[in-house]
């Protein structure tokens, strides 16, 4: 390998290792989807997403459109990674001590409740089923924008945003489990206990091999899908049974988390974004932006998230129950509260659960993409101004 090739390889490695890389790839995937959806390629794009794909064994199996394989299948891997991160943070990370999660925890609650109320204010008596869409924060996108701001910000600010986003994702998981189960097939739900028992046995035995757990997790995914509970939750359940330490003292959880991160960040989430961000601008006017569904989502993410996070933080600090992150001021917190309004991946995902591929999804995409873009730019500008003013 020549010196030039080594340098190029090192440059590529540094680019992908940068905290903002995942967010940048996510943006590129969304832009690509917008371009395709508004070009002559749109017909092929739609046909491809609705093309049936079957996985059968012995004449029986699953047949689903490609878009559902992406949203139910690939996103189960995404939720599996979230589950691994949550377990690690609870056992040895930022969620280990209750005192560390009081402020971002209450901010996360405020950042979920207020956006839902804002959405319902715009859609009372209408499309109320989309109330959960503006409650979610996109971790990769938000942290990516924060990384782009550069040095000069208090280190505690990133910890606050990361903890808030993690708890926000936990809230989204609970919302999906409770509110997005249309029907229950108790037979399949009962059968799902069998692979769960196997996962529990592997966990208790501190199994060193990961493959058996992944196989049982796949079986669990199929049974949960058949039961009527949203299949992505099987990813979170499987993650909860991955041992932090095996009997040799190594960490299967750390190995899986580190191994999956690049695939999720640079493949799975961008594929999801490309498949779900195809906003068609055909026939769209200014009036489209003022539709209750679009306005509810956009205002929920921009106004509701900001107000909910800031209000909860203000109350906690003023009552002496918590302190601002070390070195942070209220302008810093306002910038982070704006970044919390970047819904993107999770908001589009919940939008798909709420409306499927119905006509409302174009309004959902418009609200989510518009609000996320404005929140990202506004948060970046405010935090960048604070960074430049820092001594």
C-alpha positions in Angstrom: 0.0 0.0 0.0 1.4 3.4 -1.0 1.7 6.4 1.3 -1.1 8.1 -0.6 -3.4 5.1 -0.2 -2.6 4.9 3.5 -3.4 8.6 3.9 -6.7 8.3 1.9 -7.7 5.3 4.1 -6.8 7.2 7.2 -8.9 10.2 6.0 -11.9 8.0 5.3 -11.6 6.3 8.7 -11.5 9.7 10.4 -14.5 10.9 8.5 -16.6 8.0 9.4 -15.4 8.1 13.0 -16.5 11.7 13.4 -19.6 12.2 15.5 -21.3 14.2 12.8 -20.8 11.6 10.1 -24.0 9.6 10.9 -26.1 12.8 10.8 -24.5 13.9 7.5 -25.2 10.5 5.8 -28.8 10.7 7.2 -29.3 14.1 5.6 -27.8 12.9 2.2 -30.2 9.9 2.2 -33.2 12.2 2.9 -32.1 14.7 0.2 -31.7 11.7 -2.3 -35.3 10.6 -1.4 -36.6 14.1 -2.0 -34.9 14.3 -5.4 -36.1 10.9 -6.5 -39.7 11.5 -5.3 -39.8 14.6 -7.5 -38.2 13.2 -10.6 -39.2 10.8 -13.3 -37.7 8.0 -11.1 -40.6 8.4 -8.6 -42.7 5.7 -10.3 -39.9 3.2 -10.0 -39.2 4.3 -6.4 -42.8 3.7 -5.4 -43.0 0.4 -7.2 -39.8 -0.8 -5.6 -41.0 0.1 -2.1 -44.3 -1.7 -2.6 -42.8 -4.8 -4.3 -43.6 -7.9 -2.3 -40.6 -9.9 -0.8 -41.1 -13.3 0.6 -39.1 -15.4 3.0 -40.5 -18.9 3.2 -39.5 -22.2 4.7 -41.3 -25.4 3.8 -44.0 -23.5 2.0 -44.8 -21.1 4.8 -43.3 -17.9 5.8 -43.6 -14.1 5.5 -44.6 -12.0 2.5 -44.5 -8.2 3.0 -43.8 -5.2 0.8 -40.2 -4.0 0.8 -41.1 -0.9 2.7 -42.4 -3.0 5.6 -39.4 -5.2 5.6 -37.4 -2.0 6.1 -39.7 -0.5 8.7 -40.4 -3.8 10.6 -37.2 -5.7 9.9 -34.2 -3.4 9.5 -35.6 -1.1 12.2 -35.7 -4.0 14.6 -31.9 -4.0 14.3 -32.0 -0.2 15.0 -34.1 -0.8 18.1 -31.8 -3.7 19.1 -28.9 -1.2 19.2 -31.0 1.3 21.2 -31.7 -1.5 23.6 -28.0 -2.4 24.0 -27.2 1.3 24.5 -29.9 1.7 27.1 -28.8 -1.4 29.0 -25.2 -0.3 29.0 -26.1 3.2 30.2 -28.2 1.8 33.0 -25.6 -0.7 34.2 -22.4 1.4 33.9 -23.1 4.7 32.1 -25.0 7.9 32.4 -28.2 6.3 33.7 -26.5 4.4 36.5 -27.0 7.0 39.2 -30.5 8.5 39.6 -29.1 11.9 40.5 -27.5 12.1 37.0 -30.8 11.6 35.2 -33.1 13.9 37.2 -32.6 17.0 35.0 -32.5 15.4 31.5 -35.1 12.9 32.6 -37.7 15.6 33.5 -36.6 17.6 30.4 -37.3 14.5 28.3 -40.8 14.1 29.9 -41.5 17.8 29.2 -40.2 17.3 25.7 -42.7 14.6 25.1 -45.8 15.8 26.9 -45.9 19.4 25.6 -45.3 18.5 21.8 -48.2 16.0 22.1 -50.5 18.6 23.6 -49.4 21.1 20.9 -50.2 18.5 18.2 -53.6 17.8 19.7 -54.4 21.5 19.9 -54.1 21.7 16.1 -55.9 18.4 15.5 -58.6 18.1 18.1 -61.4 16.1 16.6 -59.3 15.3 13.5 -56.2 13.1 13.0 -55.5 12.7 16.7 -53.8 9.3 16.1 -50.6 11.2 15.1 -50.1 12.7 18.6 -46.9 10.8 19.3 -45.1 11.9 16.1 -43.6 15.1 17.5 -42.6 13.5 20.8 -39.4 11.9 19.5 -35.8 13.2 19.1 -33.4 11.8 16.6 -30.2 11.0 18.5 -27.8 10.7 15.5 -29.1 13.9 13.9 -29.1 16.0 17.1 -25.7 14.9 18.2 -24.3 15.3 14.7 -25.4 18.9 14.7 -23.9 19.4 18.1 -20.6 17.9 16.9 -20.6 20.3 13.9 -20.7 23.3 16.3 -17.2 22.3 17.2 -15.2 22.9 20.4 -15.9 25.6 22.9 -19.1 24.2 24.4 -19.4 22.8 28.0 -18.8 19.0 28.0 -21.9 18.6 30.2 -24.0 19.9 27.4 -23.4 16.8 25.2 -24.1 14.5 28.2 -27.4 16.3 28.8 -28.5 16.0 25.2 -27.4 12.4 24.9 -29.2 11.4 28.2 -32.3 13.4 27.1 -32.4 11.7 23.7 -31.8 8.2 25.2 -34.7 8.6 27.6 -36.7 10.1 24.8 -36.2 6.9 22.8 -37.2 4.9 25.8 -40.4 6.9 26.0 -40.9 6.3 22.3 -40.5 2.5 22.8 -43.1 2.5 25.5 -45.5 4.6 23.3 -45.1 2.1 20.5 -45.6 -0.9 22.8 -48.7 0.6 24.5 -50.5 2.6 21.7 -49.5 0.9 18.5 -50.7 -2.6 19.1 -53.9 -3.0 17.0 -54.8 -6.6 18.0 -53.3 -9.3 20.1 -52.9 -13.0 19.0 -52.4 -14.6 22.4 -51.1 -17.9 20.8 -48.2 -16.2 19.1 -47.6 -14.0 22.2 -47.5 -17.2 24.3 -45.1 -18.8 21.9 -42.8 -15.8 22.1 -42.1 -16.7 25.7 -40.2 -19.8 24.5 -37.3 -17.9 22.8 -37.4 -15.4 25.7 -36.8 -18.3 28.1 -33.9 -19.4 26.0 -32.5 -15.8 26.0 -32.9 -15.7 29.8 -31.0 -19.0 30.1 -28.2 -17.7 28.0 -28.0 -14.5 30.0 -28.0 -16.4 33.4 -25.3 -18.7 32.1 -23.2 -15.7 30.9 -22.9 -17.3 27.5 -19.9 -16.2 25.5 -21.3 -17.0 22.1 -23.5 -14.3 20.6 -25.0 -16.4 17.7 -27.5 -18.4 19.7 -28.9 -15.2 21.2 -29.3 -13.6 17.8 -31.0 -16.7 16.4 -33.4 -16.7 19.3 -33.9 -13.0 18.8 -34.9 -13.6 15.2 -37.4 -16.2 16.2 -38.8 -13.8 18.8 -39.1 -11.1 16.1 -41.2 -13.4 13.9 -43.5 -14.5 16.8 -43.9 -10.9 18.0 -44.7 -9.8 14.4 -47.4 -12.5 14.2 -48.8 -11.6 17.7 -49.8 -8.1 16.6 -47.3 -6.3 18.9 -45.0 -4.1 16.8 -42.1 -6.3 15.8 -39.3 -3.8 16.4 -39.9 -4.2 20.1 -38.4 -7.7 19.8 -35.1 -6.0 19.2 -35.3 -4.1 22.5 -36.3 -7.3 24.4 -33.5 -9.3 22.8 -31.0 -6.6 23.7 -32.1 -6.7 27.4 -30.9 -10.3 27.6 -27.4 -9.8 26.1 -24.9 -10.3 29.0 -22.8 -7.3 30.0 -20.1 -9.8 31.0 -19.7 -13.4 29.9 -18.1 -16.2 32.0 -14.7 -15.3 30.7 -15.0 -11.6 31.8 -15.5 -10.3 28.2 -18.5 -8.2 27.2 -20.8 -9.5 24.5 -22.9 -6.4 25.0 -20.0 -4.1 24.2 -18.9 -6.2 21.3 -22.4 -6.2 19.7 -22.9 -2.5 20.3 -19.6 -1.5 18.8 -20.0 -3.9 15.9 -23.5 -2.8 15.0 -23.0 1.0 15.3 -21.4 1.6 11.9 -23.9 -0.7 10.1 -26.9 1.0 11.8 -25.5 4.6 11.4 -24.3 4.2 7.8 -26.6 1.6 6.3 -29.8 0.8 8.2 -30.9 4.3 9.2 -30.0 5.9 5.8 -32.0 3.1 4.0 -34.9 3.9 6.3 -34.5 7.6 5.6 -34.4 7.0 1.9 -37.5 4.8 1.9 -39.5 7.1 4.2 -38.5 10.7 3.3 -39.8 10.7 -0.3 -41.9 13.9 0.1 -43.7 14.6 -3.1 -43.9 18.4 -3.9 -46.4 17.9 -6.7 -49.5 20.1 -6.2 -48.1 21.5 -2.9 -48.9 25.1 -2.1 -48.5 27.4 0.9 -51.8 26.1 2.1 -50.4 22.6 2.5 -48.0 23.9 5.2 -51.0 25.2 7.2 -52.9 21.9 7.2 -53.7 20.9 10.8 -51.7 17.6 10.5 -48.6 19.4 9.1 -48.8 22.3 11.5 -49.4 20.1 14.5 -46.3 18.1 13.8 -44.1 21.1 12.9 -45.3 23.2 15.8 -45.0 20.2 18.1 -41.4 19.6 17.2 -40.3 23.3 17.0 -42.4 25.0 19.7 -43.5 22.0 21.8 -40.1 20.4 22.2 -38.4 23.7 23.0 -41.1 24.8 25.5 -41.3 21.4 27.1 -37.5 21.0 27.6 -36.9 24.6 28.7 -39.9 24.7 31.0 -39.0 21.4 32.8 -35.3 22.6 33.1 -36.3 26.0 34.4 -38.6 24.5 37.1 -36.0 22.0 38.2 -33.2 24.6 38.4 -35.3 27.4 40.0 -36.7 25.0 42.7 -33.1 23.8 43.5 -33.9 20.2 42.6 -31.1 20.2 39.9 -28.4 22.4 38.5 -27.5 23.3 34.9 -24.7 21.2 33.4 -21.3 22.5 34.5 -20.4 25.6 32.6 -23.7 25.8 30.7 -25.9 28.9 30.6 -29.5 29.4 29.6 -28.5 30.2 26.0 -26.7 26.8 25.8 -29.8 25.1 27.1 -32.0 26.9 24.6 -29.7 25.7 21.8 -30.0 22.1 23.0 -33.8 22.4 23.4 -33.9 23.5 19.8 -31.8 20.4 18.7 -34.3 18.2 20.7 -36.9 19.3 18.1 -35.0 17.3 15.4 -37.5 14.4 15.1 -36.6 12.8 11.8 -36.0 9.0 12.1 -38.2 8.3 15.1 -40.9 10.8 14.0 -41.1 9.4 10.5 -41.2 5.9 12.0 -44.1 6.7 14.4 -45.8 8.6 11.5 -45.7 5.4 9.5 -47.2 3.5 12.4 -50.0 6.1 12.7 -51.0 6.5 9.0 -49.3 3.7 7.1 -48.8 4.7 3.5 -52.0 6.7 3.3 -52.4 10.2 1.8 -51.6 11.7 5.2 -48.0 10.5 5.1 -47.0 13.3 2.7 -48.2 15.8 5.3 -46.3 13.9 8.0 -43.1 14.0 5.9 -43.6 17.7 5.2 -44.1 18.5 8.9 -41.2 16.3 10.2 -38.7 17.4 7.5 -39.5 21.1 7.7 -39.4 21.2 11.5 -36.3 19.1 11.8 -34.4 21.3 9.3 -35.4 24.5 11.0 -34.6 23.1 14.5 -31.2 21.9 13.3 -30.3 25.2 11.7 -31.6 27.3 14.6 -29.9 25.2 17.2 -26.6 25.2 15.3 -26.6 29.0 14.9 -27.5 29.7 18.6 -24.9 27.2 19.9 -22.3 28.4 17.4 -22.7 32.0 18.6 -22.2 30.8 22.2 -19.1 28.9 21.1 -17.6 31.9 19.4 -18.3 34.1 22.5 -16.6 31.6 24.8 -13.2 32.8 26.1 
